């Protein structure tokens, strides 16, 4: 996946320009569905990323792109990301549980 350019309100991924917020989940680009976070907009000036949105937690690395830096990320999202980072994934847990030769 190649990120070729971005500016306020626009990002080009693999030659396709998206003029909306995107979520990339396991290699697929989707439009961000921020309706569930709209209730927090007045407090932030922009619609923040909240835990009410469908966040693709089942990934190797979660990247929250702010583009020009305007996307607020709520504390609950950061807290959940930290919690998940500190918890081993099923694959990591399997490696931890494997017997030592």
Secondary structure, 3 states (H helix, E strand, C coil): CCEEEEECCEEEECCEEECCCEEEECCEEEECCCHHHHHHHHHHCCCCECCCCCCCCCCCCCCCCCCCCCCCECHHHHHHHHHHHHCCCHHHHHHHHCCCC
